[in-house]
Amino acid sequence: MSMLAELVEVVIGVDTHSQTHTAAVVDAHTGGVLARATVIADPDGYQALVELAEQHSGLRAWAMEGTGGYGAGLARHLGEAGELVIELDRPKRPARKAGAKSDPIDAERAARDALARGQLAQPKTGPERAALQMRLTARRAAIEAATAAQRQLLAMVITAPEVVRTRFRGQSTRAMLTTATRLRPATTSGDVEVLTALTVLRNLARRVRFLETEAADHEAAIRAIVRAWRPDLLELTGVGPIVAATVLTAWSHPGRCRSDAAFAMLAGTAPIPASSGKTVRYRLNRSGDRQLNRALHVITLSRLRYDQRTRDYADRRRAQGKTDREIKRCLKRYIARELYRRLEAAPSPA
């Protein structure tokens, strides 16, 4: 693959922040800085950066970190204008702890880092992907908050006065939630501690119910988006709407990952050699998109339990001396390849 310096004359590096963006226009052949600018992070500021780039002739590319965060608005604006945008996972930092740092320096560093790379990453795009990402994030936050509130309820039941604790004794967690939502503190007279315990437990239980309902609503919306966008993924064994949505948000669009090996590296399932002497081993890959890695793990566990072909494969590998962990790593790599090929192929018309 050609390096970026061989394809363009100018690279605009951008250091993105919540309120402002700083850009540096760098000559692709000499590495010299041609111009700098800091703009407000709004449509007018984005257009000002485009006008700055247009002052320099020749093919150009934009390099920035955080196209899914602070730079999302600028990346969207540039994409709509047909500009070439390069996503940087992490621009190189100075080797010395006392290395210089400022917004203009970081913008220059982003441009030069992009010029030095042979493998260029595209930012995630598409309205469906963005919608799924928001839904997944909101659902995950609701589930985490519900789990935290549930733990608080269980802890408070344990420390509550005995007259309150008696109402929950011997109940499962779900039953305790139901009991707590039906508490009537107003009908209780006397001890302020009892009254407070009943009130807090009821509020916690209602919070859990509300958050669970919110998470269920997000899941229903996710299922609808997946069915409308890529229903073919749901035909694969072990792939439900949440797993499919996680895979789609990481993949984004055709061509973003150049091969199934690149997709496996993105998922953190590409094998990392750890051989020494006559011992041939591969160690766990802890890099990549951990949510995507988790989705592949869920598929693996589901197939090991319900898919006969997968169970037969696991039995053969065990007979060869492979451990269960090694077998799961192999399966995740195969699943990554299967998903990539399915994603890159156009979905069949309904």
N, C-alpha and C positions, 0 to 999 in steps of 0.2 A: 504494500500500500504506500502511495506517495505521501511524503510529509507535507504539512500544510504550507510550508515555505515555498514548495514547488508549485502550488496551486493558486496562490493569491499574491497580490502586491502589498496589501495593507491588512493588518490585524488590529482590531479595536478591543483592547482588554478593558473589562469593566469590573470595578470593585463595588458590589451592591450592598446597600444598607436600607433600613426601613424608610427613611425620609429622603435620603439623597443617593445618587449614583455618581461615581467618579470614573471617567474614561480616559484612556491613553491610546492615541493612535500611533502604532509602531510600524515602521517600514519592515516588510517581510524579508528583505534581502540584507539590509545592513543592521537591523535591530535598533535603529535610532528612533527616538521619540519625535514625532512630527507635530503633535498637538495634544493638549490636555483640556479637560473640562469637567466641572462638577455641576450637576443639574438636580432639580427637585424630582423625586420619584413619582411623576404623574405623566399623563399623555403629552403635555406640552414639553416636559423635560425629555421624554423619549424621542419626540420629534426633533428636538434640538440636537440630540446625539446623532440622529440620522443625518441631519443637515451638516453637522461637523464632519461626519465620515464622507459625505458627498463632495466636500472640498478637496478630497484627495482622489485622484483618478486611479483607475485600475480595479481589478477584482479585489473584493475584501471579504473578511470574515470577522465575526464577533466571538470573543472568548470570555466566558464568565462563570463564576461559581454561584451556586444557589439559584438555578433556573426554576426550581420547584419551591423556592422560598422568597427571599427578598427580591430576587431577580425575575420572578414569575411574570410580572406585568410587562417588563421590558422585553423578555423573551417572547411573550405573546405578541407584542407590538411588532417586533422584528420579524417574527414568523409570518404575520399577516402582510408585511411589506415585502416578503420574498427574500429576506436576508439570510445568509448562511450563519447559523449560530452553533458554536462549539461549547459543549458542557464540560466544565472542569470539575472533577470530583473533589480535588484538593490541590490548588496551585502550590508549587514547591516553595518552602519557607527557607529563610537564611539558615545556613549551617550553624552560625554562631548565635549564642543566646542574646548577644547584644546587637544582633542584626537590625538594620534600619527598617522602620515600618511606618507607613502613612498610607492614606487612601490612594494618592497618585502612584506611589511606589508599588502598592499591591496591584493596581490596574496594569502597570507596566509588566510586572512579574507574571500576571495572568496571560498577557499577550505573548510574552516570550516563552512561557511554558507551553502554550498551544502550538507555537511554531516548532518546538522541539519534539512534539509527539508524532509518532507514526500511526497511532490508532486514535481516531477522533470520535468522540461520543456525541450523539445528538440529544438534545433535551426532550423530555417527555411532552407529548402534544395530544390534542384531541379532546373534545367536550365530554365524550363518554368516559375517558380515562380520568379526567378531572372530577367528574361527578362521582365516579366510583371511589376515588381517593378521598374526597370529602366525606362520603358516607362511611367508608371504612374507618377513617379517623374518628368520626363522631361516635360510631358504634363501639369502637375499642375504648374510647374515653367513658362512655356510658357504662360499659361492662366493668371497667376498672373501678369506677366510682360506686357502682352497686355492690361490688365485692367488698370494697372498703367499708361501706355503710353496714353491710351484713356482719362483718367482723366486729365492728363497733357494737352492734346490737348484741351479739353473743357475749362479748366481754362485759357489757353493762348488765346483762341478765345475771351473770355470775356474781357480780358485786352488788346487785340490787338488794333491798331489804327482803327478808324471808317471805313476807306476805305477798310481794310481787314475784319473787323467784318461784314460789309454789305454783303459780299459774303456768309456768313453762316447763316444770320438771317432767322429764321423760319424753319430751317432744323432739321430733326431728327439726332440722333447721327450717325447712319449708313450713312446717306446722307452727313453729315459733313466730315466723313472719305473719302468718294468718292471725294468730292470737294477738300479736302486738298491734296489728292494724285495727283490731276490734276493741281495743282498750278505750275506756271512757273515764279519763282523769277527772272530769268535772263532777262526776257522781261520787268521787272519793273525798272524804272529809278527814281532817286530823293532821297526821304527820306530813310536813312539807317535803321530807325526803321521799316518801311514798308517792306523793302527788307529782313531784319532779321526775321520778323514775318512770312513772306511767306515761307522762307527757313526752319525755325524750324517746322512750322505746317506741311509742306510736309514731312519732315523727320520723324516726329512723326507718321503721318498717314501711311507711308510706313513701319515703324517699327511694327505698329499694324497689318497690313496686313501680314507681314512676320511671325510674331509670331502666328497669327491665322492659317496660312497655316501649320506651324510647328506642332501646336497642333492637327490639322486635320490629319496630317501624322501619328502622334503617335497614335491617336485613331484608324486609319485604321489598324496599325500594332497590336494594342491590340486586336481588333476584330478578326484578323486572328489567333493570338495565342490562344485566348479563344476557338474559333471554332475548332482548331486542338487538344486542350488539353481536355476541358470539355464543349462540345457544349450542353450537357444536361441542364446546368445551364440557358442557354438562353431560354429554354422552360418554365421557371417559370415566372409567372405574375410579372411584374415590374422589371425584371432583364435584363438590357442591358449589353453591353460589358464592360463599365467602372465599373459598379456595380459588375459584375461577376469577373472582374480582381481584384478589391479591396478585394473581399471575398476570392479569391484564394490565393492572396499574404499573407493574414493573416492566413489562414488555412494551407497552405503549402503542407502538405502531410498527408495520413491516419495515425491515431494514435498519431499525435502531441497533439491534444486535446482529453483527455481521455473520455469525455462524452459531450452531448449537453449542460449540465450545465456549464462545463468548457469553451466551446465555447461561451456561452452567457456571461460568466464573462469576457472572452477576448474581447468581443464586447461591454462591458459596459452596457449590457441589463439585467443582472441578478438582480432581485429585492432586495433592501436593506431594511430590516424591520425598521420601524420608529414608532412602536406602543407605546401607553402609556395609561394605564388604560383600559377603554372600547373602546378606539379608535384604530382601526387597519388600519395602513397606511404603504405605502412603499415610500421611497424617491428616488430621481433621482440618478442613479449610474453614477458618473463622471469619473470613472477609465476606464481602458481598452484601446483598440485601437480605437482612435477617428475617423479615416478614415473608419474603419469597421462599427462603430456605425453610421456614416453618411450614409454609403451605405444601412444599414438596414432602416434608416429613409426615404431614397428615395423610397425604396420598399414599405414601409408603406403608404406614401403619394400617390404613384401611385395606390395601391390597394384600398385605400379609395375613390379614384376618379373613377376608372374604373372596379373594381371587385365587383360584386353584393354580393357575399358571405361575403366579408369584410365589405361592407356597412351594411348588415343585422346584422352582429356581433356587429358593432359599435352602431347600433340602440338599440339592446338588452342591451348592457352594459350601455348606457345612461339611459334607463328605470330603471336600477338598481341603478342609482345615481352616476355612474362613470363620471368623467370629461373627456374632449377630450384628455388632456395630459395623464391621466391614461390609457385611451383606447389605445393610441399610444404606451405607454410603454408595455402594454400587447401584442399588436400586434407584436412589435419588438422582444419580447421574443419568441412568437410562430414562427415567421419567422426565428429566429436563430436556433430553433430546426429543422425546415424544411430544412434549408440549410445544417445544420450539417449532417443530415441523408442522404441527397442527395450526399454530398461530400464524406462521408465515404463509400457509396456504389460504387462499380465499375461501371463506365459508360457503358451503353449498346453499343455493337458493331454497327457500322454504317451499 
